[in-house]
Amino acid sequence: MSAAATAVWGRAEQQDFRARVRGALLGGAIGDALGAGVAALTMEEIRAAHGPDGLVDLVPSHGRRGAVTAATQLTLFTVDGLIRAQVRRDTGAWHPPTDVHRAYLRWAATQHDWGPDERRKDNGWLAREEWLYTRRDPAKACLIGLGDETMGTLEAPKNPAARDAGALVRSAPFGLLVGWEPELVCQLAVECAAQTHGHPTAYLSAGAFAVVVHGLARGETLDGSVQRALAQLAARPGHQPVTDALKHALGAVRQGIPSPARIASLGEGQGAEDALAIAVYCALVGEDIRHGLRLAVNHDGPSQTTGAVTGSLLGALHGETALPPAWLCELEGRPAVLEIADDFAMEMTQGPALHGPTVTTPGWLSRYPRG
């Protein structure tokens, strides 16, 4: 966002924006943690383990209640990369996909290193968070795509056959760039998704998700935001599976009471477009965030994926204060999620006061180095 764009923000607008940023990031993490406990179970197995209503509360996974997966880890590094892109803009080096890719490489280090490398002064604070140094079921395509320093592009994408939701689940932060136009948000999300997931269905699902979050962060309705995403998809080659999935989700809203069977009609959630459709449906029909998230995780598919995407949508729509406090208080890494959410909101609304041709804030540049 440019300095000119930030100058028109009033205090109430800044507070609303911060609440939606917090909501999107915390909501996604809560949905991720809720679904993680039943990620490998079918609906029949979920009911056998948790009763006829299925999963209704956090259960232990990865050794504790409220544990998050790679979906949340990667989302945090997406935010880190976007803040770095804004900071590096002062140097004339303006290419956000490169900064996001560098952030993803820092995440990749957390998947094989024992802990933070204190010798790397350009890592910033997020890569020094020791709780992130654990492998939490990352998509294989993410590990392969970030296994070397070569950045995948739309012209030469990594893993061109990968169409799972590994890129989708990390793409909510692109939508929080509310000063950007929707087509630019979509393009950035698509380009960054292609760094690990080169199938059009995967990267276009990520782009569509970002556009929906973008509309919500701007105060638009969920239905209207989905319609805007459909409009953005229309001119892109290979969009039809994603377009069809989103239209199927909108149609399912009018077909009766929400149920696991209704969700199953949208797909298993293994493909990115199915996971996006399930999340959009659950966000549209959920009576509140708790109800929407419970719907999103009680099905045969990857519950942590659909929970994370649904949580990001509902959090961006309603803001942080609508999140279930009982789940929020047990969330792994909550202080770090809040910290980076507030840093993102501050950078996007007050960046020129933190760094620029005439202003240098050493504390900020140590958190988000230009290197």
The 8 nearest C-alpha neighbors of each residue, nearest first, counted from 0:
[[1, 178, 347, 4, 2, 179, 5, 176],
 [0, 2, 4, 3, 5, 178, 351, 347],
 [1, 3, 5, 4, 351, 6, 0, 350],
 [4, 2, 1, 6, 5, 7, 0, 351],
 [3, 5, 1, 2, 6, 7, 0, 178],
 [4, 6, 348, 2, 7, 3, 8, 1],
 [5, 7, 3, 4, 8, 2, 348, 9],
 [6, 8, 5, 4, 9, 3, 2, 12],
 [9, 7, 5, 6, 12, 13, 10, 348],
 [10, 8, 12, 11, 13, 7, 6, 14],
 [9, 11, 13, 12, 14, 8, 15, 16],
 [12, 10, 14, 13, 9, 15, 8, 16],
 [13, 11, 15, 9, 10, 14, 8, 16],
 [12, 14, 16, 10, 11, 15, 17, 9],
 [15, 13, 11, 17, 16, 12, 18, 10],
 [16, 14, 12, 18, 13, 17, 11, 19],
 [15, 17, 13, 19, 14, 18, 12, 20],
 [16, 18, 20, 14, 19, 344, 15, 21],
 [19, 17, 318, 15, 21, 16, 319, 20],
 [18, 20, 318, 315, 22, 16, 21, 17],
 [21, 19, 17, 23, 22, 18, 340, 16],
 [20, 22, 18, 24, 19, 340, 23, 319],
 [21, 23, 314, 319, 318, 19, 315, 25],
 [22, 24, 311, 314, 315, 26, 20, 21],
 [25, 23, 27, 21, 26, 22, 311, 20],
 [26, 24, 28, 22, 27, 23, 21, 29],
 [27, 25, 310, 314, 311, 29, 23, 22],
 [26, 28, 311, 307, 310, 30, 24, 25],
 [27, 29, 31, 25, 26, 30, 71, 307],
 [30, 28, 32, 26, 31, 27, 33, 25],
 [31, 29, 306, 307, 310, 33, 27, 28],
 [30, 32, 307, 303, 28, 306, 34, 29],
 [33, 31, 67, 65, 29, 35, 66, 30],
 [34, 32, 30, 57, 31, 35, 29, 36],
 [33, 35, 303, 302, 296, 31, 36, 32],
 [36, 34, 303, 38, 32, 37, 33, 31],
 [35, 37, 60, 34, 58, 38, 59, 33],
 [38, 36, 40, 35, 39, 34, 302, 45],
 [37, 39, 302, 35, 301, 40, 34, 303],
 [38, 40, 37, 301, 41, 300, 302, 36],
 [41, 39, 37, 44, 38, 45, 299, 42],
 [40, 42, 299, 44, 43, 45, 298, 39],
 [43, 41, 298, 45, 299, 44, 297, 46],
 [42, 44, 46, 41, 45, 47, 40, 299],
 [45, 43, 47, 41, 42, 46, 40, 48],
 [44, 46, 42, 48, 47, 43, 53, 49],
 [47, 45, 53, 50, 51, 49, 43, 48],
 [46, 48, 44, 45, 50, 49, 43, 51],
 [47, 49, 45, 46, 44, 50, 53, 54],
 [50, 48, 46, 53, 54, 47, 45, 51],
 [49, 51, 46, 53, 52, 47, 48, 54],
 [52, 50, 46, 53, 49, 47, 45, 54],
 [53, 51, 50, 54, 46, 55, 49, 297],
 [54, 52, 46, 49, 50, 51, 45, 297],
 [53, 55, 49, 56, 297, 52, 45, 293],
 [54, 56, 293, 53, 57, 52, 49, 289],
 [57, 55, 54, 58, 33, 326, 293, 289],
 [56, 58, 33, 64, 65, 59, 326, 55],
 [57, 59, 64, 36, 56, 60, 33, 65],
 [60, 58, 64, 63, 36, 62, 61, 57],
 [61, 59, 36, 62, 63, 64, 66, 35],
 [60, 62, 63, 66, 59, 135, 64, 67],
 [61, 63, 60, 59, 64, 66, 65, 58],
 [64, 62, 59, 60, 61, 66, 65, 58],
 [65, 63, 59, 58, 66, 57, 60, 329],
 [64, 66, 330, 32, 329, 331, 63, 57],
 [67, 65, 331, 32, 64, 63, 60, 61],
 [68, 66, 32, 31, 71, 331, 65, 28],
 [69, 67, 135, 70, 71, 136, 31, 72],
 [68, 70, 72, 137, 135, 71, 73, 136],
 [71, 69, 68, 73, 168, 72, 169, 74],
 [70, 72, 74, 69, 73, 28, 68, 67],
 [73, 71, 69, 75, 74, 70, 76, 68],
 [74, 72, 76, 75, 71, 70, 169, 69],
 [73, 75, 169, 77, 71, 76, 72, 70],
 [76, 74, 78, 77, 73, 72, 71, 79],
 [75, 77, 79, 73, 78, 74, 102, 80],
 [76, 78, 74, 80, 75, 79, 99, 73],
 [79, 77, 81, 75, 76, 80, 172, 82],
 [78, 80, 76, 82, 77, 81, 83, 75],
 [81, 79, 99, 102, 83, 98, 77, 78],
 [82, 80, 84, 78, 83, 79, 99, 77],
 [81, 83, 85, 79, 84, 80, 343, 78],
 [84, 82, 86, 80, 81, 85, 367, 87],
 [83, 85, 81, 95, 87, 82, 86, 98],
 [84, 86, 88, 82, 83, 87, 81, 346],
 [87, 85, 83, 88, 84, 89, 369, 82],
 [88, 86, 84, 369, 89, 90, 85, 83],
 [87, 89, 93, 85, 91, 90, 86, 92],
 [90, 88, 87, 91, 355, 86, 356, 92],
 [89, 91, 88, 92, 87, 93, 86, 369],
 [90, 92, 88, 89, 93, 87, 94, 86],
 [93, 91, 90, 88, 87, 94, 89, 84],
 [94, 92, 88, 91, 95, 84, 87, 85],
 [93, 95, 96, 97, 92, 98, 84, 88],
 [94, 96, 98, 84, 97, 99, 93, 81],
 [97, 95, 99, 98, 94, 191, 100, 190],
 [98, 96, 100, 95, 99, 94, 101, 150],
 [99, 97, 101, 95, 80, 100, 96, 84],
 [98, 100, 80, 102, 96, 101, 97, 77],
 [101, 99, 103, 97, 102, 98, 96, 104],
 [102, 100, 104, 98, 103, 99, 97, 105],
 [101, 103, 99, 105, 80, 100, 104, 76],
 [104, 102, 106, 100, 105, 101, 107, 76],
 [103, 105, 107, 101, 106, 102, 145, 100],
 [106, 104, 102, 108, 103, 107, 101, 126],
 [105, 107, 103, 109, 104, 108, 102, 76],
 [108, 106, 104, 110, 109, 105, 103, 145],
 [107, 109, 105, 110, 106, 111, 112, 104],
 [110, 108, 132, 106, 107, 112, 111, 131],
 [109, 111, 107, 108, 134, 133, 112, 132],
 [110, 112, 108, 109, 113, 107, 132, 134],
 [113, 111, 114, 109, 108, 110, 132, 115],
 [114, 112, 132, 111, 115, 109, 133, 110],
 [113, 115, 112, 132, 129, 116, 109, 127],
 [116, 114, 127, 117, 126, 129, 113, 128],
 [117, 115, 118, 119, 114, 127, 112, 122],
 [116, 118, 119, 115, 120, 127, 122, 114],
 [117, 119, 116, 120, 115, 121, 122, 127],
 [120, 118, 117, 121, 122, 116, 123, 115],
 [119, 121, 122, 118, 117, 123, 368, 365],
 [120, 122, 119, 368, 123, 370, 369, 367],
 [123, 121, 120, 119, 126, 124, 368, 105],
 [124, 122, 366, 367, 121, 125, 126, 368],
 [123, 125, 127, 366, 126, 122, 128, 367],
 [126, 124, 127, 128, 123, 79, 122, 76],
 [125, 127, 128, 124, 122, 123, 115, 105],
 [126, 128, 115, 124, 125, 129, 123, 122],
 [129, 127, 125, 126, 130, 131, 124, 115],
 [128, 130, 131, 132, 127, 114, 115, 126],
 [131, 129, 132, 128, 133, 332, 331, 114],
 [132, 130, 129, 133, 128, 109, 72, 126],
 [133, 131, 109, 130, 129, 114, 110, 113],
 [132, 134, 131, 110, 135, 109, 130, 111],
 [133, 135, 110, 136, 137, 132, 69, 109],
 [136, 134, 68, 69, 137, 133, 67, 61],
 [135, 137, 134, 69, 68, 138, 139, 70],
 [138, 136, 69, 135, 139, 141, 134, 142],
 [139, 137, 141, 140, 165, 136, 142, 163],
 [138, 140, 142, 141, 143, 137, 165, 144],
 [139, 141, 143, 138, 142, 144, 195, 158],
 [142, 140, 144, 195, 138, 139, 143, 145],
 [141, 143, 139, 145, 140, 144, 146, 138],
 [144, 142, 146, 140, 145, 141, 139, 195],
 [143, 145, 195, 141, 157, 146, 142, 140],
 [146, 144, 142, 143, 147, 141, 104, 107],
 [145, 147, 143, 144, 142, 148, 107, 104],
 [148, 146, 145, 149, 144, 143, 150, 104],
 [147, 149, 150, 145, 146, 104, 101, 100],
 [150, 148, 147, 151, 145, 144, 146, 194],
 [151, 149, 194, 148, 152, 100, 97, 157],
 [150, 152, 194, 156, 157, 155, 193, 149],
 [153, 151, 156, 155, 154, 193, 194, 190],
 [152, 154, 156, 155, 193, 190, 151, 197],
 [153, 155, 152, 156, 151, 193, 197, 190],
 [154, 156, 152, 153, 151, 157, 197, 193],
 [157, 155, 151, 152, 197, 193, 153, 159],
 [156, 158, 151, 195, 197, 144, 194, 159],
 [159, 157, 197, 161, 160, 196, 195, 156],
 [197, 160, 158, 198, 161, 157, 156, 196],
 [159, 161, 198, 158, 162, 197, 196, 157],
 [162, 160, 196, 158, 198, 159, 163, 197],
 [161, 163, 201, 198, 270, 200, 271, 160],
 [164, 162, 270, 271, 165, 161, 269, 201],
 [163, 165, 271, 167, 166, 270, 168, 201],
 [164, 166, 138, 167, 163, 168, 141, 169],
 [167, 165, 192, 164, 168, 169, 205, 196],
 [166, 168, 205, 164, 170, 169, 165, 204],
 [167, 169, 70, 166, 170, 165, 308, 164],
 [170, 168, 74, 73, 167, 166, 70, 171],
 [171, 169, 167, 172, 168, 173, 205, 209],
 [170, 172, 209, 173, 174, 169, 212, 311],
 [173, 171, 175, 174, 170, 78, 77, 74],
 [174, 172, 175, 171, 209, 176, 170, 184],
 [173, 175, 213, 209, 212, 172, 176, 171],
 [174, 176, 172, 177, 173, 213, 216, 20],
 [177, 175, 174, 178, 179, 173, 213, 184],
 [176, 178, 175, 179, 213, 217, 216, 174],
 [177, 179, 0, 176, 4, 180, 1, 5],
 [180, 178, 177, 176, 183, 184, 181, 0],
 [179, 181, 183, 182, 184, 178, 177, 176],
 [182, 180, 184, 183, 210, 185, 179, 213],
 [181, 183, 185, 184, 180, 186, 231, 210],
 [184, 182, 186, 185, 181, 180, 187, 179],
 [185, 183, 181, 187, 182, 186, 173, 188],
 [186, 184, 206, 182, 188, 183, 187, 210],
 [185, 187, 183, 189, 184, 188, 182, 190],
 [186, 188, 190, 184, 189, 185, 183, 191],
 [187, 189, 206, 191, 185, 186, 190, 192],
 [190, 188, 202, 206, 186, 192, 187, 191],
 [191, 189, 187, 193, 192, 188, 153, 186],
 [190, 192, 188, 193, 194, 189, 96, 187],
 [191, 193, 202, 189, 166, 194, 190, 196],
 [194, 192, 197, 196, 156, 195, 190, 191],
 [193, 195, 151, 192, 191, 157, 150, 152],
 [196, 194, 144, 157, 193, 141, 140, 192],
 [197, 195, 193, 161, 158, 192, 198, 157],
 [196, 159, 198, 193, 156, 158, 157, 161],
 [197, 199, 159, 160, 162, 201, 200, 161],
 [200, 198, 202, 201, 203, 237, 197, 238],
 [199, 201, 203, 198, 202, 162, 204, 241],
 [202, 200, 162, 204, 271, 198, 199, 203],
 [201, 203, 189, 205, 192, 199, 204, 200],
 [202, 204, 206, 205, 200, 201, 199, 189],
 [205, 203, 207, 201, 202, 206, 272, 200],
 [206, 204, 167, 202, 208, 203, 207, 170],
 [207, 205, 185, 203, 188, 189, 209, 204],
 [206, 208, 204, 228, 210, 209, 205, 203],
 [209, 207, 211, 205, 210, 206, 204, 212],
 [208, 210, 174, 212, 206, 171, 207, 211],
 [209, 211, 213, 207, 228, 208, 212, 174],
 [210, 212, 224, 208, 214, 213, 209, 225],
 [211, 213, 174, 215, 209, 210, 214, 216],
 [214, 212, 174, 210, 216, 211, 215, 175],
 [213, 215, 224, 217, 219, 211, 212, 216],
 [214, 216, 219, 218, 212, 316, 217, 213],
 [215, 217, 213, 218, 214, 315, 19, 212],
 [216, 218, 214, 215, 219, 213, 177, 16],
 [219, 217, 215, 216, 214, 220, 316, 315],
 [218, 220, 215, 214, 217, 224, 223, 221],
 [221, 219, 223, 222, 224, 215, 218, 214],
 [220, 222, 224, 223, 225, 215, 219, 283],
 [221, 223, 225, 224, 220, 226, 283, 249],
 [224, 222, 226, 220, 225, 221, 227, 219],
 [223, 225, 211, 214, 221, 227, 226, 222],
 [226, 224, 228, 222, 227, 223, 211, 221],
 [227, 225, 223, 229, 228, 224, 222, 230],
 [228, 226, 224, 230, 225, 229, 223, 231],
 [227, 229, 225, 231, 207, 230, 226, 210],
 [230, 228, 226, 232, 227, 231, 242, 233],
 [229, 231, 227, 233, 228, 232, 226, 234],
 [232, 230, 228, 229, 233, 227, 182, 234],
 [233, 231, 229, 230, 235, 234, 238, 228],
 [232, 234, 230, 231, 235, 229, 238, 242],
 [233, 235, 232, 236, 231, 238, 230, 237],
 [236, 234, 232, 233, 238, 237, 231, 203],
 [237, 235, 238, 234, 199, 239, 233, 232],
 [236, 238, 199, 239, 235, 200, 240, 203],
 [237, 239, 241, 236, 235, 240, 232, 242],
 [238, 240, 242, 241, 237, 243, 233, 236],
 [241, 239, 243, 242, 238, 244, 200, 272],
 [242, 240, 244, 272, 243, 239, 238, 204],
 [241, 243, 239, 245, 244, 240, 238, 246],
 [244, 242, 246, 240, 241, 245, 239, 247],
 [243, 245, 247, 241, 242, 246, 276, 272],
 [246, 244, 248, 276, 242, 247, 243, 241],
 [245, 247, 249, 243, 248, 244, 250, 242],
 [246, 248, 244, 250, 245, 249, 243, 251],
 [247, 249, 245, 251, 280, 276, 246, 250],
 [250, 248, 246, 247, 251, 252, 245, 280],
 [249, 251, 247, 252, 248, 253, 246, 254],
 [250, 252, 254, 248, 253, 249, 247, 280],
 [253, 251, 250, 249, 254, 284, 280, 248],
 [254, 252, 251, 250, 255, 249, 256, 248],
 [255, 253, 251, 252, 250, 256, 261, 257],
 [256, 254, 253, 257, 252, 251, 261, 258],
 [255, 257, 258, 254, 261, 252, 253, 284],
 [258, 256, 261, 255, 284, 259, 262, 294],
 [257, 259, 261, 260, 256, 262, 294, 263],
 [258, 260, 262, 261, 298, 263, 297, 257],
 [261, 259, 263, 258, 262, 264, 257, 298],
 [260, 262, 258, 264, 263, 259, 257, 265],
 [261, 263, 259, 264, 260, 265, 277, 258],
 [264, 262, 260, 265, 266, 261, 259, 267],
 [265, 263, 261, 262, 266, 260, 267, 251],
 [264, 266, 263, 262, 277, 273, 276, 248],
 [267, 265, 273, 263, 264, 268, 262, 277],
 [266, 268, 300, 269, 263, 299, 273, 265],
 [267, 269, 274, 273, 300, 270, 266, 301],
 [268, 270, 267, 163, 300, 271, 301, 274],
 [271, 269, 163, 273, 268, 272, 162, 164],
 [270, 272, 164, 163, 274, 201, 273, 204],
 [271, 273, 241, 275, 274, 270, 204, 244],
 [274, 272, 268, 276, 266, 275, 270, 271],
 [273, 275, 268, 271, 277, 276, 272, 305],
 [274, 276, 272, 278, 273, 277, 279, 271],
 [275, 277, 273, 279, 245, 248, 278, 274],
 [278, 276, 280, 274, 275, 279, 281, 273],
 [277, 279, 309, 275, 281, 280, 276, 305],
 [278, 280, 282, 276, 277, 281, 283, 275],
 [279, 281, 283, 277, 248, 278, 282, 276],
 [282, 280, 291, 278, 284, 283, 279, 285],
 [281, 283, 279, 285, 280, 291, 284, 309],
 [282, 284, 280, 281, 285, 279, 221, 252],
 [285, 283, 281, 282, 280, 286, 252, 291],
 [286, 284, 291, 290, 287, 282, 281, 283],
 [285, 287, 290, 284, 291, 288, 289, 283],
 [288, 286, 285, 290, 289, 291, 321, 313],
 [289, 287, 291, 290, 292, 313, 322, 285],
 [288, 290, 292, 291, 287, 293, 323, 322],
 [291, 289, 293, 285, 287, 292, 288, 286],
 [290, 292, 285, 288, 281, 294, 293, 289],
 [293, 291, 295, 289, 294, 290, 306, 288],
 [294, 292, 290, 295, 291, 296, 55, 289],
 [293, 295, 291, 292, 297, 296, 281, 290],
 [294, 296, 292, 306, 293, 305, 281, 297],
 [295, 297, 302, 34, 306, 293, 294, 298],
 [298, 296, 294, 295, 42, 53, 293, 54],
 [297, 299, 42, 300, 259, 296, 41, 263],
 [300, 298, 41, 42, 267, 40, 301, 297],
 [299, 301, 267, 268, 298, 302, 269, 41],
 [302, 300, 38, 304, 303, 268, 269, 305],
 [301, 303, 296, 34, 38, 305, 304, 306],
 [302, 304, 34, 31, 35, 306, 301, 305],
 [305, 303, 307, 302, 306, 301, 308, 168],
 [304, 306, 308, 302, 278, 307, 274, 295],
 [305, 307, 30, 303, 309, 31, 295, 304],
 [308, 306, 27, 31, 30, 310, 304, 305],
 [309, 307, 311, 305, 310, 306, 278, 27],
 [310, 308, 278, 312, 306, 311, 307, 282],
 [311, 309, 27, 26, 30, 307, 313, 308],
 [310, 312, 23, 27, 26, 314, 308, 309],
 [313, 311, 309, 315, 310, 314, 212, 316],
 [312, 314, 316, 310, 315, 311, 317, 282],
 [313, 315, 22, 23, 26, 311, 318, 316],
 [316, 314, 23, 19, 22, 312, 313, 318],
 [315, 317, 313, 215, 314, 318, 312, 216],
 [316, 318, 314, 315, 313, 321, 319, 19],
 [319, 317, 19, 22, 18, 314, 315, 320],
 [318, 320, 22, 18, 321, 322, 21, 314],
 [319, 321, 322, 318, 317, 22, 18, 323],
 [320, 322, 319, 317, 318, 323, 288, 314],
 [321, 323, 320, 319, 324, 288, 26, 314],
 [322, 324, 326, 325, 327, 289, 321, 288],
 [325, 323, 327, 326, 328, 322, 321, 320],
 [326, 324, 327, 328, 323, 329, 322, 330],
 [327, 325, 324, 329, 328, 323, 330, 29],
 [326, 328, 324, 330, 329, 325, 323, 29],
 [327, 329, 326, 325, 330, 324, 333, 331],
 [330, 328, 65, 327, 326, 331, 64, 325],
 [331, 329, 65, 327, 333, 328, 332, 326],
 [330, 332, 66, 65, 333, 67, 329, 64],
 [331, 333, 335, 334, 336, 330, 130, 67],
 [332, 334, 336, 335, 331, 330, 337, 25],
 [335, 333, 337, 336, 332, 338, 331, 339],
 [336, 334, 338, 337, 332, 333, 339, 125],
 [337, 335, 333, 338, 339, 334, 340, 332],
 [336, 338, 340, 334, 335, 339, 341, 333],
 [339, 337, 335, 341, 336, 340, 334, 342],
 [338, 340, 342, 341, 336, 337, 343, 335],
 [341, 339, 337, 343, 21, 342, 338, 20],
 [340, 342, 344, 338, 343, 339, 345, 337],
 [343, 341, 339, 345, 340, 344, 346, 338],
 [342, 344, 346, 340, 341, 345, 339, 347],
 [345, 343, 341, 347, 17, 342, 346, 348],
 [344, 346, 342, 348, 349, 343, 347, 341],
 [347, 345, 350, 343, 349, 344, 348, 342],
 [346, 348, 344, 345, 350, 349, 343, 0],
 [347, 349, 5, 345, 346, 350, 344, 13],
 [350, 348, 345, 346, 352, 351, 347, 5],
 [349, 351, 346, 353, 352, 347, 348, 354],
 [352, 350, 353, 354, 349, 355, 2, 358],
 [351, 353, 350, 349, 354, 358, 355, 359],
 [354, 352, 350, 351, 360, 359, 358, 363],
 [353, 355, 359, 358, 351, 352, 360, 350],
 [354, 356, 358, 357, 89, 351, 359, 353],
 [357, 355, 358, 89, 354, 359, 90, 351],
 [356, 358, 355, 359, 354, 351, 352, 353],
 [359, 357, 354, 355, 356, 353, 360, 352],
 [360, 358, 354, 361, 353, 355, 357, 356],
 [359, 361, 353, 363, 362, 354, 364, 358],
 [362, 360, 364, 363, 365, 359, 366, 354],
 [363, 361, 365, 364, 360, 366, 367, 359],
 [362, 364, 366, 365, 361, 360, 367, 353],
 [363, 365, 368, 367, 361, 366, 362, 360],
 [364, 366, 362, 368, 363, 367, 361, 123],
 [367, 365, 123, 363, 124, 364, 368, 362],
 [366, 368, 364, 123, 365, 83, 363, 369],
 [369, 367, 364, 365, 370, 121, 366, 123],
 [368, 370, 87, 86, 367, 83, 364, 121],
 [369, 368, 121, 87, 122, 367, 83, 120]]
